[in-house]
Structures are given as C-alpha cells and as structure tokens.
Amino acid sequence: MTGATPEQLAAYLARIGGVGDVRPDLATLTALHRAHVDSVAWECIDCFLGRPTTRDPRAAFDKIVTGGRGGWCYEMNGLFGWMLEAIGFSVTHLAAGVMREQLGENAIGNHLLLIVHLDRDYLADVGLGSGLVEPIPFAEGDYVQRHATFGLRPLADGWWRFHNQSDVLPPSFDFSPDVRDEALLEGACQWLQSDPGSPFRQNVVIQRYGPNGLDSLVGPALMRTNAGGTERRELADQAGYAAALRDRFGLDPADAAAIWARLG
C-alpha cells in the first residue's frame, strides 16, 4: 500500500481542525489524537445498515475526510495510523480484543489498536469511541483525561488489559504487543459487519467527545457522560434522531430515516 500524499495529509489536518506544524514527536501525536476524537464521530452506521466497509485506509480517507463521516475502529485507527506514518511516526498495528475478559479468545481482532514508537512506546486509539482522548504511555498505571480515568494493567503471558472509563461501554479490551495478525483483524472485521449475531448489526452506536463530555447515541437513547455522571433521554421520533446526528455528532442526517426504520 502506498503512503498518504502531502495533499491527503493536509486534507486530514483540515478535517480535524488543524494542529499547526506537525512532526514525529509526542506533542504532535497528542494534539492529533485529541483533535481527531473531538472532530470525528465513532459510528457503525454502515455496518448497521448492511453497507460493506474495508480496512483500507484509503477508503477510510474517502469516507471520513472527503465525505465528512465518522467510522469504526478499523477505519478510524487505520486512517489515523496512515496519517501518522505520513508525518514520519513509526506505528505498529495490533489485533486487540474488546471484552476478551467476557468473550474469550474469539474476541481477538475485533479491535484495531496502534502502538506509536517514540522515546518510549505509546498507546494511540481514536477508534474505541468512548476511550482515550490522548495517547498514554505503554506502562501500567491510571491515566486521567478530562472527566475520565483509564487504566492499563499487565495480564499473564505478555497480555495487557485496557480498562475504560466507568459508566460507558465497552468496559475493557486486551492486547499483546506480539499479536499483529492481519488475518485476525480481517476475519473479525468481516464477521462484525456480516453476521446477524454481531452487536453492530443488531444496534447502532455513535459516540464523540464534545465540550461538555462524551456524547453517545445507542439505538434511540441519547446520553452525555461527564464528571457529573451520565444523563440519558430517549429520542421519540425520526426528526429528533436526525437532529442528534447533526447537532451532537456533526453527521449528515441523511441516514436517519433508514436507521430509525430499523430501530422501530
């Protein structure tokens, strides 16, 4: 796969609001990570509506940057890693497992995670939706970002567990720095968007950080999570759903009718 062009990098930076001069250092990585999660919604609309997606970051670029959409982990972290490499960062792609603690080894590959190699290794993850605002060191500890506290703990056999902030899903994901299997990622990507048992085929989830906390739309439930807890209200109709897409998540409400019909 060819690298991103300078024009594509410039377009991506404009999409996330611009971060000034970029170079392969921690300050740039942190600024890009923060700008991405504040600007681009995590969403599985295509999966929910049965529209196929790929892990090709060029397709993610067309969807997220050119089309103004959001995406799920394979697209969000795939695009983010591609842009980081265009700047000159060294990036490793890992096959992580969301809720491996509950689901077992079949979960491995259902999440794409990035390790960025600088003076030390950092976890970068703009693809969890409710996860990190900024990268964190690959080291055991608790990390406070805005209203949330995240945790990173070692497990057995070289595996690690990322503990997400409280009051949101998913609660955790596991990863090993040695598990980089593209086949695991591809297989899980295909299963999640095609199998009737996939949670993303059964329900639609949209999330984005905003100035007042983390906004989430799970089915017809609109939620905001911040230091005060989680506020929740049920959307009553398609018009309200379309307004939430536009106002809370910066998404074109064109798909609201199809989504609402499936939710009903």
C-alpha positions as CSV (number, residue, x, y, z in Angstrom):
1,M,0.0,0.0,0.0
2,T,1.3,3.4,-0.9
3,G,1.7,6.1,1.7
4,A,-0.6,9.1,2.1
5,T,0.3,12.1,-0.1
6,P,1.1,15.6,1.3
7,E,-2.3,16.7,-0.1
8,Q,-4.1,13.9,1.7
9,L,-2.3,14.8,4.9
10,A,-3.3,18.5,4.5
11,A,-6.9,17.5,3.9
12,Y,-6.9,15.3,7.0
13,L,-5.5,18.1,9.2
14,A,-8.2,20.4,7.9
15,R,-10.9,17.8,8.7
16,I,-9.8,17.6,12.3
17,G,-9.4,21.3,12.7
18,G,-5.7,21.7,12.2
19,V,-3.0,21.4,14.8
20,G,-0.3,23.7,13.4
21,D,3.1,22.3,12.3
22,V,3.3,18.6,12.6
23,R,6.4,16.5,13.2
24,P,7.0,13.0,14.6
25,D,7.1,13.9,18.3
26,L,4.8,13.4,21.4
27,A,3.4,16.9,21.2
28,T,2.1,16.4,17.7
29,L,0.8,12.9,18.5
30,T,-1.1,14.2,21.4
31,A,-2.5,17.2,19.5
32,L,-3.6,15.0,16.6
33,H,-5.2,12.4,18.9
34,R,-7.2,15.0,20.8
35,A,-8.3,16.8,17.6
36,H,-9.4,13.5,16.0
37,V,-11.6,12.3,18.8
38,D,-13.1,15.8,19.2
39,S,-13.9,16.2,15.5
40,V,-14.7,12.7,14.1
41,A,-17.6,10.6,15.4
42,W,-17.2,6.9,16.1
43,E,-20.1,5.3,14.3
44,C,-21.1,1.9,12.9
45,I,-23.9,3.2,10.7
46,D,-22.7,1.4,7.6
47,C,-22.5,-1.9,9.5
48,F,-26.0,-1.5,11.0
49,L,-27.5,-0.7,7.6
50,G,-25.6,-3.6,5.8
51,R,-23.3,-1.5,3.8
52,P,-19.8,-3.1,3.4
53,T,-16.6,-1.4,4.6
54,T,-13.0,-2.3,4.3
55,R,-9.8,-1.9,6.4
56,D,-8.1,0.0,3.6
57,P,-7.2,3.5,5.0
58,R,-7.6,5.0,1.5
59,A,-11.3,4.1,1.7
60,A,-11.5,5.4,5.2
61,F,-9.9,8.7,4.0
62,D,-12.6,9.0,1.3
63,K,-15.4,8.3,3.9
64,I,-14.1,10.3,6.8
65,V,-12.1,13.2,5.3
66,T,-13.7,13.7,1.9
67,G,-17.2,12.5,2.9
68,G,-17.3,14.1,6.4
69,R,-18.4,10.9,8.0
70,G,-17.2,9.0,11.0
71,G,-16.1,5.4,11.3
72,W,-15.4,2.4,13.5
73,C,-12.1,1.2,14.8
74,Y,-10.7,-0.4,11.6
75,E,-11.4,2.9,9.7
76,M,-10.6,5.4,12.5
77,N,-7.3,3.8,13.7
78,G,-6.5,2.7,10.2
79,L,-6.8,6.3,8.9
80,F,-5.0,7.7,12.0
81,G,-2.1,5.3,11.6
82,W,-1.8,6.1,7.9
83,M,-1.6,9.8,8.6
84,L,0.9,9.3,11.4
85,E,3.2,7.3,9.1
86,A,2.9,10.1,6.5
87,I,4.3,12.5,9.2
88,G,7.1,10.2,9.9
89,F,5.9,8.3,13.0
90,S,6.7,4.6,13.5
91,V,3.5,2.8,14.1
92,T,2.6,-0.9,14.9
93,H,-0.9,-2.2,14.3
94,L,-2.2,-4.7,16.9
95,A,-5.1,-7.2,16.9
96,A,-6.8,-6.4,20.2
97,G,-9.9,-8.0,21.8
98,V,-12.7,-5.9,23.1
99,M,-14.3,-7.7,26.1
100,R,-11.9,-10.6,25.8
101,E,-12.4,-10.9,29.5
102,Q,-16.0,-12.0,28.9
103,L,-15.9,-13.3,25.3
104,G,-12.6,-15.3,25.4
105,E,-10.1,-15.7,22.5
106,N,-12.7,-15.3,19.8
107,A,-12.6,-11.6,20.6
108,I,-9.1,-11.1,19.4
109,G,-9.1,-9.0,16.2
110,N,-12.4,-7.2,17.0
111,H,-10.4,-4.0,17.7
112,L,-7.5,-2.4,15.9
113,L,-5.1,-0.7,18.3
114,L,-2.0,1.4,17.5
115,I,1.4,1.5,19.3
116,V,3.4,4.5,18.4
117,H,7.2,4.3,18.9
118,L,8.9,7.5,20.2
119,D,11.3,7.8,23.1
120,R,9.1,5.1,24.6
121,D,6.0,3.3,23.3
122,Y,2.6,4.9,23.5
123,L,-0.9,3.5,23.0
124,A,-2.9,5.6,20.4
125,D,-6.5,4.7,20.0
126,V,-9.0,7.0,18.3
127,G,-11.2,4.1,17.4
128,L,-12.9,3.0,20.6
129,G,-15.5,5.8,20.7
130,S,-15.6,6.1,24.5
131,G,-11.8,5.6,25.0
132,L,-8.7,7.7,25.2
133,V,-8.7,11.4,24.5
134,E,-4.9,11.5,24.2
135,P,-2.2,8.8,23.8
136,I,-0.9,7.1,27.0
137,P,2.5,5.5,27.7
138,F,2.6,1.7,27.3
139,A,3.1,1.3,31.1
140,E,1.0,0.1,34.0
141,G,-1.0,2.9,35.6
142,D,-4.1,5.0,35.8
143,Y,-4.5,7.9,33.4
144,V,-6.8,10.8,34.0
145,Q,-8.1,12.7,30.9
146,R,-10.8,15.3,31.2
147,H,-13.6,13.8,33.2
148,A,-12.4,10.2,32.8
149,T,-9.9,7.8,34.4
150,F,-8.5,4.9,32.3
151,G,-6.3,2.1,33.5
152,L,-3.7,-0.2,31.9
153,R,-2.7,-3.4,33.7
154,P,-0.5,-6.4,32.7
155,L,-2.0,-9.8,32.5
156,A,-0.4,-13.3,32.1
157,D,1.6,-14.4,29.0
158,G,2.5,-10.9,27.8
159,W,-1.1,-9.6,27.5
160,W,-2.4,-6.3,28.8
161,R,-5.8,-5.0,29.7
162,F,-7.0,-1.5,29.0
163,H,-9.8,-0.5,31.4
164,N,-12.2,2.0,30.0
165,Q,-13.8,4.9,31.9
166,S,-16.8,4.0,34.1
167,D,-20.4,4.2,33.0
168,V,-19.7,3.5,29.3
169,L,-19.3,0.5,27.1
170,P,-17.1,-1.3,26.3
171,P,-15.6,-1.9,29.8
172,S,-12.2,-3.1,28.5
173,F,-10.0,-4.6,25.8
174,D,-7.0,-6.8,25.9
175,F,-3.9,-6.8,23.6
176,S,-0.4,-8.2,23.3
177,P,2.4,-6.3,21.6
178,D,3.2,-9.6,19.8
179,V,-0.3,-10.2,18.3
180,R,-0.2,-8.3,15.0
181,D,-2.1,-10.8,12.8
182,E,-3.7,-9.1,9.9
183,A,-5.9,-12.2,9.3
184,L,-7.4,-11.9,12.8
185,L,-8.3,-8.3,12.1
186,E,-9.7,-9.1,8.7
187,G,-11.7,-12.0,9.9
188,A,-13.2,-10.1,12.8
189,C,-13.9,-7.1,10.6
190,Q,-15.9,-9.3,8.2
191,W,-17.8,-11.1,10.9
192,L,-18.8,-7.9,12.7
193,Q,-20.3,-6.4,9.6
194,S,-22.0,-9.5,8.1
195,D,-23.0,-11.9,10.9
196,P,-26.5,-11.4,12.3
197,G,-25.0,-12.1,15.8
198,S,-22.7,-9.1,15.5
199,P,-23.7,-6.4,18.1
200,F,-23.2,-3.8,15.3
201,R,-25.7,-5.5,13.1
202,Q,-28.2,-5.6,16.0
203,N,-27.8,-2.0,17.2
204,V,-26.3,1.3,16.0
205,V,-23.8,3.1,18.2
206,I,-22.5,6.7,17.7
207,Q,-20.1,8.5,20.0
208,R,-18.0,11.6,20.1
209,Y,-16.3,13.8,22.6
210,G,-17.7,17.3,22.9
211,P,-17.0,20.4,25.1
212,N,-19.5,19.1,27.7
213,G,-18.4,15.4,27.9
214,L,-18.8,12.2,25.9
215,D,-21.9,12.1,23.8
216,S,-23.3,8.7,22.9
217,L,-26.3,7.6,20.8
218,V,-27.1,3.9,21.4
219,G,-30.2,2.9,19.5
220,P,-32.7,5.7,20.4
221,A,-31.0,6.6,23.7
222,L,-29.0,9.8,23.7
223,M,-26.5,10.1,26.6
224,R,-23.9,12.5,27.8
225,T,-21.3,11.3,30.3
226,N,-19.1,13.7,32.2
227,A,-17.8,14.3,35.8
228,G,-21.4,14.6,37.0
229,G,-22.3,11.2,35.7
230,T,-24.5,10.1,32.8
231,E,-27.6,11.9,31.6
232,R,-29.9,9.9,29.3
233,R,-33.1,10.5,27.3
234,E,-35.0,8.5,24.8
235,L,-35.5,10.1,21.4
236,A,-39.1,9.9,20.4
237,D,-39.0,10.2,16.6
238,Q,-37.0,10.3,13.4
239,A,-36.8,14.1,13.5
240,G,-35.2,14.0,16.9
241,Y,-32.8,11.3,15.8
242,A,-31.8,13.4,12.7
243,A,-31.2,16.5,14.9
244,A,-29.0,14.5,17.3
245,L,-26.9,13.2,14.3
246,R,-26.4,16.7,13.1
247,D,-26.0,18.7,16.4
248,R,-24.3,16.3,18.7
249,F,-22.1,14.3,16.3
250,G,-21.6,16.5,13.3
251,L,-23.0,13.9,10.9
252,D,-25.3,14.4,7.9
253,P,-28.7,13.2,8.9
254,A,-29.4,11.6,5.5
255,D,-29.3,8.1,7.0
256,A,-31.8,9.0,9.8
257,A,-34.8,7.5,8.1
258,A,-33.2,4.2,7.3
259,I,-31.8,3.9,10.8
260,W,-35.0,4.9,12.5
261,A,-36.9,2.3,10.5
262,R,-34.6,-0.4,11.6
263,L,-34.8,0.7,15.2
264,G,-38.5,0.7,15.1
